[in-house]
Amino acid sequence: MDFAIRNLSVLAYAQGFTLWHYRAGAAPLGRVAETGFFDDAADMFAAGDMVMISAAEGGRMLFVTGTEAGVVTAPLA
């Protein structure tokens, strides 16, 4: 499944930080975590943002590490 903007929402925003939620539906968590998955919304993300992912197989938290050459995420450590 490809990225769908309608499945992305803001949960909280403060001081330049945004906590996002993405409903992945049938998309595997590994696909959603790939670099570039969120590129269609790159202008909305900032380094330091966090994304909560809900998928059929479970959930995951991602940390946005960069947006200059597409959206790059890393698992929350």
N, C-alpha and C positions, 0 to 999 in steps of 0.2 A: 504494500500500500504506500502510495506517495503522500507527502505532506499535504494537509488540508487546513487552510487558515481558519476555517470555521471551528476547528477542534482546539484552537489555541486561545487561552484566556489568561487575563491578569488576576492573580489572587491578592497580591499586595504590592504597593509601591511606596518607597520612602528614600529620600536623599540620593536619587539616581540609581537605586537598586530596585529590581523588579523580580518578584517571585511569580513564575508562570506555571500553568497547568496545561498539559497536552493530552488529549484523549486519543490514544493510538488505535483503538478498535482492534482490527485483526493484524495490524502490523507487528512483527516481532520486536521485542525490546532492543535486540541487537541492531536492527535496521534503523530504529529511531535514534540510537546513540551514535550512528555513523556521522563522520564529518560531512557537512553539506546537507544533511537532511532538512534543516531549518532555513536553508539559504533563501527561500522565497520570502521570508520574513526578516532577513538580515538587518534591515533598517529599523526594526523594532527592538532588537536585542542589543545589549551592551555587555562587555566583558565584566564578569562579576555577578551577572544575573544567575538565577537558579531555575531549573525547570523540573517540575514533578511530572512524571510520565505514568499514565494509567493505561494498561494494555490487558488483553485477554489472558496473557500468561503471568501477569503480576505487575509490579510497579518498580520504578527506579527514579533516583534523583540525579540530575546532571548539573554540572557547573559550566557556565559559558566562559571559555578561556580567551576567545577572540572572535572578531567579526570582520576584520579587514579584508580577508580573502575568502569570505564565506563564514558561516557560523561553525565554530569549532567548540566541541563540548568534551568534557571529561567526567568520569564517574566521581561522585562526591566521596572524598576520602574520610 
